């Protein structure tokens, strides 16, 4: 079991805390602050906070990300429907 998988099994939920249109295993594109795009798989969800709640198989899998920087590979662009810190 990889470190990301072990972390997800121990610390993350397989179901988001609200309907965000994503599931564990979905392929997403993540755009960083410099506009660079990476493709990842969702590994789980944490409680929403100011930086986000989606975790994926990156080098920093423990760090949550928010919807504004993520596009589901099928082309759905997410929009915030509520603050992430509620």
Phi and psi in degrees as GROMACS dihedral restraints (atoms count N, CA, C in turn):
[ dihedral_restraints ]
;  ai    aj    ak    al  type     phi  dphi    fc
    3     4     5     6     1   -72.9    20    10
    4     5     6     7     1   165.1    20    10
    6     7     8     9     1   -60.2    20    10
    7     8     9    10     1   -41.3    20    10
    9    10    11    12     1   -64.0    20    10
   10    11    12    13     1   -43.5    20    10
   12    13    14    15     1   -64.6    20    10
   13    14    15    16     1   -41.8    20    10
   15    16    17    18     1   -64.6    20    10
   16    17    18    19     1   -42.4    20    10
   18    19    20    21     1   -62.5    20    10
   19    20    21    22     1   -44.9    20    10
   21    22    23    24     1   -61.8    20    10
   22    23    24    25     1   -44.0    20    10
   24    25    26    27     1   -64.6    20    10
   25    26    27    28     1   -35.7    20    10
   27    28    29    30     1   -86.3    20    10
   28    29    30    31     1   -37.6    20    10
   30    31    32    33     1  -118.4    20    10
   31    32    33    34     1   -13.1    20    10
   33    34    35    36     1  -116.7    20    10
   34    35    36    37     1   158.1    20    10
   36    37    38    39     1   -90.2    20    10
   37    38    39    40     1   144.3    20    10
   39    40    41    42     1   -81.5    20    10
   40    41    42    43     1   -10.3    20    10
   42    43    44    45     1  -124.1    20    10
   43    44    45    46     1   131.8    20    10
   45    46    47    48     1   -65.6    20    10
   46    47    48    49     1   156.1    20    10
   48    49    50    51     1   -76.4    20    10
   49    50    51    52     1   -10.8    20    10
   51    52    53    54     1  -151.5    20    10
   52    53    54    55     1   161.5    20    10
   54    55    56    57     1   -69.9    20    10
   55    56    57    58     1   109.9    20    10
   57    58    59    60     1  -115.6    20    10
   58    59    60    61     1    -1.0    20    10
   60    61    62    63     1    84.3    20    10
   61    62    63    64     1     6.6    20    10
   63    64    65    66     1  -117.9    20    10
   64    65    66    67     1   152.5    20    10
   66    67    68    69     1  -134.1    20    10
   67    68    69    70     1   158.7    20    10
   69    70    71    72     1   -58.4    20    10
   70    71    72    73     1   134.6    20    10
   72    73    74    75     1    95.6    20    10
   73    74    75    76     1   -14.5    20    10
   75    76    77    78     1   -64.1    20    10
   76    77    78    79     1   143.2    20    10
   78    79    80    81     1   -90.8    20    10
   79    80    81    82     1   130.4    20    10
   81    82    83    84     1  -128.5    20    10
   82    83    84    85     1   160.4    20    10
   84    85    86    87     1  -108.9    20    10
   85    86    87    88     1   129.4    20    10
   87    88    89    90     1  -112.6    20    10
   88    89    90    91     1   130.7    20    10
   90    91    92    93     1  -108.6    20    10
   91    92    93    94     1   121.9    20    10
   93    94    95    96     1   -80.7    20    10
   94    95    96    97     1  -178.9    20    10
   96    97    98    99     1   -63.6    20    10
   97    98    99   100     1   -16.9    20    10
   99   100   101   102     1   -99.7    20    10
  100   101   102   103     1     4.1    20    10
  102   103   104   105     1    86.0    20    10
  103   104   105   106     1     7.1    20    10
  105   106   107   108     1   -80.8    20    10
  106   107   108   109     1   135.2    20    10
  108   109   110   111     1  -107.7    20    10
  109   110   111   112     1   132.2    20    10
  111   112   113   114     1  -125.9    20    10
  112   113   114   115     1   147.8    20    10
  114   115   116   117     1  -101.1    20    10
  115   116   117   118     1   133.7    20    10
  117   118   119   120     1  -141.9    20    10
  118   119   120   121     1   169.7    20    10
  120   121   122   123     1  -111.0    20    10
  121   122   123   124     1   137.7    20    10
  123   124   125   126     1   -68.8    20    10
  124   125   126   127     1   130.9    20    10
  126   127   128   129     1  -108.7    20    10
  127   128   129   130     1   -15.3    20    10
  129   130   131   132     1   165.9    20    10
  130   131   132   133     1  -177.5    20    10
  132   133   134   135     1  -134.0    20    10
  133   134   135   136     1   139.9    20    10
  135   136   137   138     1  -111.1    20    10
  136   137   138   139     1   177.8    20    10
  138   139   140   141     1   -61.6    20    10
  139   140   141   142     1   136.0    20    10
  141   142   143   144     1   -59.4    20    10
  142   143   144   145     1   138.4    20    10
  144   145   146   147     1  -141.2    20    10
  145   146   147   148     1  -175.3    20    10
  147   148   149   150     1   -64.4    20    10
  148   149   150   151     1   -23.6    20    10
  150   151   152   153     1   -99.3    20    10
  151   152   153   154     1   -11.2    20    10
  153   154   155   156     1   136.1    20    10
  154   155   156   157     1  -164.8    20    10
  156   157   158   159     1  -153.9    20    10
  157   158   159   160     1    -3.3    20    10
  159   160   161   162     1   -97.8    20    10
  160   161   162   163     1   131.0    20    10
  162   163   164   165     1  -115.0    20    10
  163   164   165   166     1   138.8    20    10
  165   166   167   168     1  -137.9    20    10
  166   167   168   169     1   172.5    20    10
  168   169   170   171     1   -76.4    20    10
  169   170   171   172     1    61.0    20    10
  171   172   173   174     1  -103.9    20    10
  172   173   174   175     1  -179.1    20    10
  174   175   176   177     1   -64.5    20    10
  175   176   177   178     1   -25.0    20    10
  177   178   179   180     1  -116.4    20    10
  178   179   180   181     1    58.9    20    10
  180   181   182   183     1   -59.6    20    10
  181   182   183   184     1   -21.8    20    10
  183   184   185   186     1   -78.5    20    10
  184   185   186   187     1   -13.9    20    10
  186   187   188   189     1   -89.0    20    10
  187   188   189   190     1   125.7    20    10
  189   190   191   192     1   -78.4    20    10
  190   191   192   193     1   150.1    20    10
  192   193   194   195     1  -123.6    20    10
  193   194   195   196     1   158.1    20    10
  195   196   197   198     1  -105.5    20    10
  196   197   198   199     1   169.4    20    10
  198   199   200   201     1   -68.6    20    10
  199   200   201   202     1   -24.8    20    10
  201   202   203   204     1   -66.7    20    10
  202   203   204   205     1   -17.9    20    10
  204   205   206   207     1  -106.2    20    10
  205   206   207   208     1     9.1    20    10
  207   208   209   210     1  -121.8    20    10
  208   209   210   211     1   137.0    20    10
  210   211   212   213     1  -125.9    20    10
  211   212   213   214     1   128.3    20    10
  213   214   215   216     1   -68.9    20    10
  214   215   216   217     1   140.1    20    10
  216   217   218   219     1   -57.2    20    10
  217   218   219   220     1   -25.1    20    10
  219   220   221   222     1   -74.4    20    10
  220   221   222   223     1     3.1    20    10
  222   223   224   225     1   101.5    20    10
  223   224   225   226     1     0.3    20    10
  225   226   227   228     1   -75.7    20    10
  226   227   228   229     1   121.9    20    10
  228   229   230   231     1   -97.2    20    10
  229   230   231   232     1   127.6    20    10
  231   232   233   234     1   -86.3    20    10
  232   233   234   235     1   144.7    20    10
  234   235   236   237     1  -120.8    20    10
  235   236   237   238     1   143.8    20    10
  237   238   239   240     1   -66.4    20    10
  238   239   240   241     1   129.5    20    10
  240   241   242   243     1  -105.2    20    10
  241   242   243   244     1   -12.0    20    10
  243   244   245   246     1  -163.1    20    10
  244   245   246   247     1   158.2    20    10
  246   247   248   249     1   -60.7    20    10
  247   248   249   250     1   143.7    20    10
  249   250   251   252     1   -76.4    20    10
  250   251   252   253     1   -13.6    20    10
  252   253   254   255     1   -98.1    20    10
  253   254   255   256     1    13.9    20    10
